[in-house]
């Protein structure tokens, strides 16, 4: 049903040319916003209200649009749209970064930090001021000119690496052909779901839903090993990109005075230091080790030949352990078709948070990026106000992000415009179910 009086859903059927035009508009918006602030405010007049609030609103407006582009980059069925979205993200991300590496902006923010009475700001505003100041510093504005140039080159390279990495993830991960006799233990229904060639071999796409089935059900260890190792090597062209990303992030963090990129990240989070994180992990590891050893022994006891449990064995023997407790995932799945489970899950959220979640059955094609996508409107039952839209894209397909994910379209970080609530929140949930019911 269509909910009258609510803001319309976001339009996702953008053509490549529209994505490029949107990117250009957002870059211009960032540049115009910077010029407007720096031309009207000097360091001596800079306040939270005339500097930080406008900066935050500029970023919110841009991020409210860029998240649509990020989503399309990861889930659009069109390779052309994914490519255009990747280029658009790179341009917009560069514009966002330019806000915080503009010396005149840093001079204003720095003046507010030095002159603003912290007690005059609420906690959220204090956090925004501190984060913005650190963001400028983390863009290299305190570095000498020569080091700053190197730093900016490193940041730009990181953006390029990210775009290539995501593009590679959207590529076909490949597949394996195996003879049916190598798939002992798999049910006839599972085998019939797999493509078969003229030689009787079955096709195993190297995507998580299918590889998980094989690793859990196939009793042939060599087949499990073959599938596991093939899955581990998908998108192998990303390995050098990942390595370079790690090294470049470490280099840029050290240029800023941090001991590592990890240190740079956690210094603004609850744990504050890498040492605190490592101590927590070590404590958890120590406490959980007896349980881990006990469970690994229980799995090992299921192996008739007494051999070791390898990585490619874990799912198989774990599934065997569950069946020993009369737990059958396939049998359970028959009673929980996806649409039924989705509706019951939303019912739980309705009860917990006093919401009404209703599917838009007459949605238009331009409101989604693929025909499988479902849209739900969400209303707060306490005050009958519109909360936002929820998008659900349940099934795998070519070019789609190869894992479960959540993309938040709105709201975004920072302080929103006063009327932001009226636009509603928008989020997209990307589960990764194996087949349609």
SVG drawing of the C-alpha trace seen along z (x, -y; Angstrom):
<svg xmlns="http://www.w3.org/2000/svg" viewBox="-3 -39 62 83">
<polyline fill="none" stroke="black" stroke-width="0.4" points="0.0,0.0 1.1,-3.6 1.4,-5.8 -0.2,-9.2 1.4,-12.3 4.8,-10.7 7.9,-11.9 8.4,-9.8 11.1,-7.1 14.6,-8.0 14.9,-7.5 17.6,-4.9 17.3,-4.4 20.0,-6.9 21.6,-6.6 25.4,-6.9 25.1,-10.5 22.8,-11.5 25.3,-10.1 28.1,-12.1 25.9,-15.2 25.0,-14.6 28.7,-14.3 29.5,-17.6 26.7,-19.3 27.9,-18.1 31.5,-19.1 30.2,-22.6 28.1,-22.7 31.2,-21.9 33.3,-24.5 30.5,-27.1 30.0,-26.4 33.7,-26.8 33.9,-30.1 30.7,-31.4 32.0,-30.7 35.6,-31.9 34.5,-35.1 32.0,-36.1 33.8,-35.0 37.4,-35.8 39.2,-34.1 38.4,-36.9 34.6,-36.5 34.6,-32.7 32.0,-31.0 30.4,-27.7 27.2,-29.1 28.8,-30.8 31.5,-28.2 30.8,-24.8 27.1,-24.6 27.4,-25.7 30.3,-23.2 28.2,-20.4 25.2,-21.3 27.3,-21.3 28.7,-17.8 25.3,-16.5 23.8,-17.6 26.6,-16.0 26.7,-12.8 22.9,-12.5 23.4,-12.2 26.8,-10.4 25.3,-7.4 23.0,-6.7 26.0,-6.6 27.9,-4.3 24.9,-1.9 24.7,-1.8 28.4,-1.2 27.9,2.0 24.5,3.4 23.5,2.1 23.0,4.9 24.5,2.5 28.3,2.5 28.1,-0.9 26.2,-2.3 28.7,-0.7 31.6,-2.2 30.0,-5.7 29.2,-5.5 32.8,-4.6 34.1,-7.6 31.4,-9.9 32.3,-8.7 36.0,-9.4 35.2,-13.0 32.8,-13.7 35.1,-12.2 37.8,-14.5 35.5,-17.5 34.6,-16.4 38.3,-16.1 39.0,-19.5 36.7,-21.0 39.0,-19.9 42.3,-20.5 41.5,-24.1 43.8,-26.4 41.2,-29.1 38.7,-26.7 41.2,-25.3 42.1,-28.8 38.4,-29.4 37.9,-26.0 41.2,-26.5 40.0,-30.0 36.7,-28.5 38.6,-25.8 40.8,-28.5 38.1,-31.0 34.9,-29.1 33.8,-28.4 33.2,-24.7 30.6,-25.0 28.5,-27.1 28.1,-24.1 26.1,-21.0 27.8,-17.6 27.0,-16.9 28.3,-20.3 31.5,-19.9 32.0,-16.5 31.4,-18.1 33.9,-20.9 36.5,-18.4 36.0,-16.0 36.1,-18.8 39.3,-20.2 40.9,-16.7 39.7,-16.1 41.5,-19.2 44.7,-18.1 44.3,-14.6 44.2,-16.1 47.8,-17.2 47.2,-20.9 49.9,-21.0 52.5,-19.3 55.3,-21.2 54.5,-22.0 56.8,-19.2 55.4,-16.6 51.8,-17.7 52.2,-17.2 53.4,-13.6 50.5,-13.1 47.9,-14.3 49.4,-12.0 49.1,-9.1 45.4,-10.0 44.5,-10.2 46.2,-6.9 44.1,-5.4 40.9,-6.6 42.0,-5.0 42.8,-1.7 39.4,-1.6 37.6,-2.2 39.6,0.6 39.1,3.0 35.3,2.5 35.2,2.9 37.0,6.2 34.6,7.4 31.7,7.0 33.3,9.3 32.3,12.9 34.3,14.8 34.5,17.8 33.3,21.4 34.4,25.1 33.1,28.0 33.1,31.3 31.8,34.7 28.7,35.7 30.4,38.6 32.7,36.0 29.7,34.5 28.8,37.4 26.6,36.4 24.7,33.6 21.0,34.2 19.4,34.7 17.6,31.4 20.9,29.6 22.4,31.3 19.5,30.5 19.9,26.8 23.3,26.9 23.9,26.5 25.0,29.7 27.1,30.0 27.0,32.7 29.6,34.8 27.4,34.9 29.6,32.5 28.0,30.0 28.9,26.3 29.8,24.8 29.7,21.0 32.3,19.6 29.7,17.4 29.1,17.8 25.6,19.4 26.8,22.3 30.2,22.8 28.7,22.9 26.4,25.7 29.2,27.8 31.5,27.2 28.7,28.2 27.2,31.2 29.8,32.8 31.5,35.8 34.4,35.9 37.2,34.1 39.2,33.5 36.2,31.7 35.8,29.6 39.4,28.7 39.3,27.8 36.2,25.6 37.6,24.0 40.9,23.1 39.3,21.9 37.0,19.6 40.0,18.3 41.6,17.2 38.7,15.4 39.4,11.8 43.2,12.5 43.9,9.4 42.8,7.5 45.6,8.9 48.3,6.4 45.8,3.6 45.0,4.6 48.7,4.7 49.4,1.3 46.4,-0.2 47.7,1.1 51.1,-0.3 49.9,-3.7 47.5,-4.1 50.4,-3.3 52.6,-5.8 50.0,-8.6 49.3,-7.9 52.9,-8.1 53.3,-11.4 50.5,-12.8 52.4,-11.7 50.6,-8.4 52.4,-5.2 50.2,-3.4 46.9,-3.7 45.3,-1.6 46.4,-4.2 44.9,-7.0 41.5,-5.2 41.2,-4.1 42.5,-7.4 39.0,-8.9 37.1,-5.9 36.2,-4.4 39.4,-2.3 41.7,-5.2 44.8,-3.1 45.9,0.0 47.3,1.4 43.9,1.2 42.3,3.1 45.0,5.8 44.7,6.2 40.9,6.7 41.4,9.2 44.1,11.1 41.8,11.2 38.9,12.6 41.2,15.1 42.5,16.4 39.0,16.8 37.6,18.4 40.5,20.8 39.3,23.7 35.9,23.5 37.5,23.4 39.7,26.4 36.7,28.3 34.6,27.6 37.4,28.4 37.9,31.8 34.2,32.5 34.5,31.9 37.6,34.0 35.8,36.9 33.4,36.9 36.1,37.7 36.3,41.5 40.0,41.6 41.1,39.4 42.8,36.9 43.1,33.2 40.2,30.8 41.3,28.5 39.7,25.2 37.8,27.0 36.5,29.5 35.0,27.2 31.6,26.6 31.2,30.3 31.8,31.5 29.9,28.7 26.9,29.6 27.4,33.2 27.4,32.2 24.1,30.3 22.6,33.3 23.7,35.4 21.4,33.1 18.6,33.6 19.1,30.2 18.7,30.1 19.2,26.8 17.5,28.0 14.4,29.3 14.2,26.1 14.5,24.0 11.4,25.6 9.3,24.1 10.9,20.6 10.6,19.2 12.2,15.9 9.1,13.7 7.5,15.3 10.6,14.8 11.0,11.2 7.5,10.3 7.8,11.9 11.1,10.2 9.6,6.8 6.7,7.7 9.2,8.1 10.7,4.7 7.2,3.2 6.5,4.6 9.9,3.7 10.0,0.1 6.3,-0.8 6.5,-1.0 4.3,-0.3 6.2,1.2 4.2,1.5 5.4,2.7 4.9,0.4 3.3,2.8 2.7,0.3 6.3,-1.1 7.6,-2.5 10.6,-1.0 12.5,-4.3 12.3,-3.9 14.5,-0.7 17.7,0.5 16.5,4.0 13.1,5.7 13.7,7.9 14.0,4.9 11.2,4.4 10.4,1.0 8.8,0.5 7.5,-2.7 8.1,-3.0 5.8,-5.0 6.3,-5.8 3.1,-4.7 3.8,-6.9 3.2,-10.2 2.1,-8.8 5.1,-10.5 6.8,-9.2 10.2,-7.6 11.6,-6.6 12.0,-4.0 13.6,-0.6 14.9,1.2 15.4,5.0 17.5,6.6 17.5,10.3 19.1,12.4 22.6,12.7 23.1,11.8 25.8,10.8 27.6,7.6 26.0,7.4 28.1,7.0 29.2,10.5 28.2,10.5 25.6,9.2 25.7,5.5 23.7,2.4 23.9,-0.9 22.6,-3.9 21.3,-6.5 20.0,-9.0 20.6,-10.4 24.4,-11.0 26.9,-12.1 27.0,-15.7 24.2,-18.1 21.3,-17.9 19.2,-20.7 16.2,-21.6 13.8,-20.0 15.8,-16.8 13.3,-14.7 10.6,-15.6 12.6,-13.8 12.8,-10.6 15.6,-8.1 16.5,-5.8 18.5,-2.6 19.1,0.4 19.6,3.9 21.4,6.3 21.1,9.9 22.6,12.7 20.1,15.5 20.9,18.5 17.8,18.9 14.3,17.4 11.4,19.1"/>
</svg>
